[in-house]
């Protein structure tokens, strides 16, 4: 039933958000161990199970590198979005030039 929460529940801090890339890598490492065991249980040779484990470990390592690179790129983009843009091509405010032809107030066009 929904109703007012007891004071003990209301004061609890929320758990920190989990790092999704770390979770993916953990599950992949788990599967690198589990798959060869299952293969051995179903009668695959030891060499085949070891080869499969090495292949899965290589794929897991490559995916980990790509996930970390993607996270760094996303963090860099987020930091650039928060930073104010200044410089020659990022003028803001009154009097900024937006291209086109501008004439002075009393200058005749001719």
C-alpha atoms as an extended CHARMM CRD file, in Angstrom:
* protein
*
       110  EXT
         1         1  UNK       CA              0.0000000000        0.0000000000        0.0000000000  PROA      1               0.0000000000
         2         2  UNK       CA              1.2780000000        3.4640000000       -0.7430000000  PROA      2               0.0000000000
         3         3  UNK       CA              1.2610000000        5.9810000000        2.0010000000  PROA      3               0.0000000000
         4         4  UNK       CA              3.6080000000        8.1200000000        3.9860000000  PROA      4               0.0000000000
         5         5  UNK       CA              6.9940000000        6.5150000000        4.3370000000  PROA      5               0.0000000000
         6         6  UNK       CA              8.5610000000        5.9770000000        7.7220000000  PROA      6               0.0000000000
         7         7  UNK       CA             11.3250000000        8.3760000000        8.6490000000  PROA      7               0.0000000000
         8         8  UNK       CA             13.9030000000        5.5940000000        8.3800000000  PROA      8               0.0000000000
         9         9  UNK       CA             13.1520000000        5.0820000000        4.6590000000  PROA      9               0.0000000000
        10        10  UNK       CA             12.8130000000        8.7660000000        3.8040000000  PROA      10              0.0000000000
        11        11  UNK       CA             16.3000000000        9.5930000000        5.0920000000  PROA      11              0.0000000000
        12        12  UNK       CA             18.0950000000        6.9100000000        3.0960000000  PROA      12              0.0000000000
        13        13  UNK       CA             20.5230000000        8.0190000000        0.4690000000  PROA      13              0.0000000000
        14        14  UNK       CA             19.9860000000        6.6790000000       -3.0140000000  PROA      14              0.0000000000
        15        15  UNK       CA             22.5750000000        4.1700000000       -4.1630000000  PROA      15              0.0000000000
        16        16  UNK       CA             25.2260000000        5.5430000000       -6.5100000000  PROA      16              0.0000000000
        17        17  UNK       CA             24.5570000000        4.9620000000      -10.2130000000  PROA      17              0.0000000000
        18        18  UNK       CA             26.2930000000        1.9120000000      -11.6220000000  PROA      18              0.0000000000
        19        19  UNK       CA             28.8510000000        2.2310000000      -14.3510000000  PROA      19              0.0000000000
        20        20  UNK       CA             27.2440000000        0.4140000000      -17.2770000000  PROA      20              0.0000000000
        21        21  UNK       CA             30.5520000000       -0.2750000000      -19.0290000000  PROA      21              0.0000000000
        22        22  UNK       CA             31.9380000000       -1.9340000000      -15.9130000000  PROA      22              0.0000000000
        23        23  UNK       CA             28.8140000000       -4.0750000000      -15.6240000000  PROA      23              0.0000000000
        24        24  UNK       CA             29.1130000000       -5.1770000000      -19.2560000000  PROA      24              0.0000000000
        25        25  UNK       CA             32.7640000000       -6.1000000000      -18.8150000000  PROA      25              0.0000000000
        26        26  UNK       CA             31.9640000000       -8.0540000000      -15.6370000000  PROA      26              0.0000000000
        27        27  UNK       CA             29.2760000000      -10.0890000000      -17.3950000000  PROA      27              0.0000000000
        28        28  UNK       CA             31.5930000000      -10.6890000000      -20.3310000000  PROA      28              0.0000000000
        29        29  UNK       CA             34.3570000000      -11.9090000000      -18.0190000000  PROA      29              0.0000000000
        30        30  UNK       CA             31.8580000000      -14.1830000000      -16.3200000000  PROA      30              0.0000000000
        31        31  UNK       CA             30.8590000000      -15.6410000000      -19.6790000000  PROA      31              0.0000000000
        32        32  UNK       CA             34.5450000000      -16.1360000000      -20.5550000000  PROA      32              0.0000000000
        33        33  UNK       CA             34.7030000000      -18.4930000000      -17.5830000000  PROA      33              0.0000000000
        34        34  UNK       CA             31.2600000000      -20.0550000000      -17.8970000000  PROA      34              0.0000000000
        35        35  UNK       CA             31.2560000000      -20.9450000000      -21.6070000000  PROA      35              0.0000000000
        36        36  UNK       CA             34.3480000000      -23.1850000000      -21.5200000000  PROA      36              0.0000000000
        37        37  UNK       CA             32.9840000000      -24.9980000000      -18.4450000000  PROA      37              0.0000000000
        38        38  UNK       CA             29.7140000000      -25.6710000000      -20.2530000000  PROA      38              0.0000000000
        39        39  UNK       CA             31.5840000000      -26.7710000000      -23.3670000000  PROA      39              0.0000000000
        40        40  UNK       CA             33.6370000000      -29.2290000000      -21.3050000000  PROA      40              0.0000000000
        41        41  UNK       CA             30.4720000000      -30.5130000000      -19.6260000000  PROA      41              0.0000000000
        42        42  UNK       CA             28.9660000000      -31.2490000000      -23.0520000000  PROA      42              0.0000000000
        43        43  UNK       CA             32.0230000000      -33.1600000000      -24.2290000000  PROA      43              0.0000000000
        44        44  UNK       CA             34.1030000000      -30.6110000000      -26.1170000000  PROA      44              0.0000000000
        45        45  UNK       CA             37.8460000000      -31.1710000000      -25.9880000000  PROA      45              0.0000000000
        46        46  UNK       CA             39.9640000000      -29.2450000000      -23.5270000000  PROA      46              0.0000000000
        47        47  UNK       CA             41.8350000000      -27.5690000000      -26.4000000000  PROA      47              0.0000000000
        48        48  UNK       CA             38.5360000000      -26.4150000000      -27.9380000000  PROA      48              0.0000000000
        49        49  UNK       CA             37.3050000000      -25.0190000000      -24.6190000000  PROA      49              0.0000000000
        50        50  UNK       CA             40.5990000000      -23.2030000000      -23.9990000000  PROA      50              0.0000000000
        51        51  UNK       CA             40.5650000000      -21.7770000000      -27.5340000000  PROA      51              0.0000000000
        52        52  UNK       CA             37.0120000000      -20.5600000000      -27.0300000000  PROA      52              0.0000000000
        53        53  UNK       CA             37.9600000000      -18.9580000000      -23.7090000000  PROA      53              0.0000000000
        54        54  UNK       CA             40.9010000000      -17.1600000000      -25.3210000000  PROA      54              0.0000000000
        55        55  UNK       CA             38.7220000000      -15.9200000000      -28.1820000000  PROA      55              0.0000000000
        56        56  UNK       CA             36.0700000000      -14.6260000000      -25.8000000000  PROA      56              0.0000000000
        57        57  UNK       CA             38.7330000000      -12.9480000000      -23.6790000000  PROA      57              0.0000000000
        58        58  UNK       CA             40.1330000000      -11.1820000000      -26.7630000000  PROA      58              0.0000000000
        59        59  UNK       CA             36.6910000000       -9.9500000000      -27.7950000000  PROA      59              0.0000000000
        60        60  UNK       CA             35.9630000000       -8.8440000000      -24.2240000000  PROA      60              0.0000000000
        61        61  UNK       CA             39.2200000000       -6.8950000000      -24.0760000000  PROA      61              0.0000000000
        62        62  UNK       CA             38.5270000000       -5.1510000000      -27.3860000000  PROA      62              0.0000000000
        63        63  UNK       CA             35.0000000000       -4.2540000000      -26.2960000000  PROA      63              0.0000000000
        64        64  UNK       CA             36.3090000000       -2.8880000000      -23.0040000000  PROA      64              0.0000000000
        65        65  UNK       CA             38.7640000000       -0.6350000000      -24.8190000000  PROA      65              0.0000000000
        66        66  UNK       CA             36.0370000000        0.6320000000      -27.1540000000  PROA      66              0.0000000000
        67        67  UNK       CA             33.6030000000        1.2570000000      -24.2860000000  PROA      67              0.0000000000
        68        68  UNK       CA             36.1770000000        3.2560000000      -22.3320000000  PROA      68              0.0000000000
        69        69  UNK       CA             37.0640000000        5.2830000000      -25.4310000000  PROA      69              0.0000000000
        70        70  UNK       CA             33.3830000000        5.9990000000      -26.0030000000  PROA      70              0.0000000000
        71        71  UNK       CA             32.9320000000        7.1050000000      -22.3840000000  PROA      71              0.0000000000
        72        72  UNK       CA             35.8910000000        9.4840000000      -22.6440000000  PROA      72              0.0000000000
        73        73  UNK       CA             34.4740000000       10.9610000000      -25.8470000000  PROA      73              0.0000000000
        74        74  UNK       CA             31.0500000000       11.4300000000      -24.2820000000  PROA      74              0.0000000000
        75        75  UNK       CA             32.5890000000       13.0770000000      -21.2130000000  PROA      75              0.0000000000
        76        76  UNK       CA             34.6240000000       15.3850000000      -23.4520000000  PROA      76              0.0000000000
        77        77  UNK       CA             31.5040000000       16.4160000000      -25.3940000000  PROA      77              0.0000000000
        78        78  UNK       CA             29.5740000000       17.0170000000      -22.1870000000  PROA      78              0.0000000000
        79        79  UNK       CA             32.4030000000       19.1980000000      -20.8630000000  PROA      79              0.0000000000
        80        80  UNK       CA             32.4690000000       21.2170000000      -24.0840000000  PROA      80              0.0000000000
        81        81  UNK       CA             28.7040000000       21.7640000000      -23.9230000000  PROA      81              0.0000000000
        82        82  UNK       CA             28.9900000000       23.1370000000      -20.3860000000  PROA      82              0.0000000000
        83        83  UNK       CA             31.9360000000       25.4450000000      -21.1560000000  PROA      83              0.0000000000
        84        84  UNK       CA             31.1130000000       28.8970000000      -22.5360000000  PROA      84              0.0000000000
        85        85  UNK       CA             32.0850000000       29.3520000000      -26.1630000000  PROA      85              0.0000000000
        86        86  UNK       CA             34.3760000000       32.2940000000      -26.7390000000  PROA      86              0.0000000000
        87        87  UNK       CA             36.7980000000       33.3090000000      -29.3680000000  PROA      87              0.0000000000
        88        88  UNK       CA             36.8760000000       34.6780000000      -32.8290000000  PROA      88              0.0000000000
        89        89  UNK       CA             34.0440000000       32.6570000000      -34.2950000000  PROA      89              0.0000000000
        90        90  UNK       CA             31.8320000000       32.5070000000      -31.2390000000  PROA      90              0.0000000000
        91        91  UNK       CA             30.8970000000       36.1160000000      -30.6420000000  PROA      91              0.0000000000
        92        92  UNK       CA             27.6500000000       36.7990000000      -28.8900000000  PROA      92              0.0000000000
        93        93  UNK       CA             25.7420000000       39.8580000000      -27.8820000000  PROA      93              0.0000000000
        94        94  UNK       CA             24.9190000000       43.1120000000      -29.6210000000  PROA      94              0.0000000000
        95        95  UNK       CA             26.9900000000       44.1670000000      -32.5630000000  PROA      95              0.0000000000
        96        96  UNK       CA             28.1430000000       40.7290000000      -33.5440000000  PROA      96              0.0000000000
        97        97  UNK       CA             28.6440000000       40.2270000000      -37.2410000000  PROA      97              0.0000000000
        98        98  UNK       CA             26.4950000000       37.6250000000      -38.8980000000  PROA      98              0.0000000000
        99        99  UNK       CA             27.7870000000       37.9210000000      -42.4300000000  PROA      99              0.0000000000
       100       100  UNK       CA             26.2050000000       39.7590000000      -45.3290000000  PROA      100             0.0000000000
       101       101  UNK       CA             26.6390000000       43.3640000000      -46.3080000000  PROA      101             0.0000000000
       102       102  UNK       CA             26.4220000000       46.0110000000      -43.6150000000  PROA      102             0.0000000000
       103       103  UNK       CA             26.1640000000       49.6710000000      -44.4170000000  PROA      103             0.0000000000
       104       104  UNK       CA             26.9190000000       52.5150000000      -42.0770000000  PROA      104             0.0000000000
       105       105  UNK       CA             24.1170000000       54.7950000000      -40.9070000000  PROA      105             0.0000000000
       106       106  UNK       CA             24.8220000000       57.8520000000      -43.1670000000  PROA      106             0.0000000000
       107       107  UNK       CA             27.0010000000       56.2090000000      -45.8160000000  PROA      107             0.0000000000
       108       108  UNK       CA             25.3430000000       56.2030000000      -49.2410000000  PROA      108             0.0000000000
       109       109  UNK       CA             25.1320000000       52.8400000000      -50.9670000000  PROA      109             0.0000000000
       110       110  UNK       CA             26.4450000000       53.0150000000      -54.4750000000  PROA      110             0.0000000000
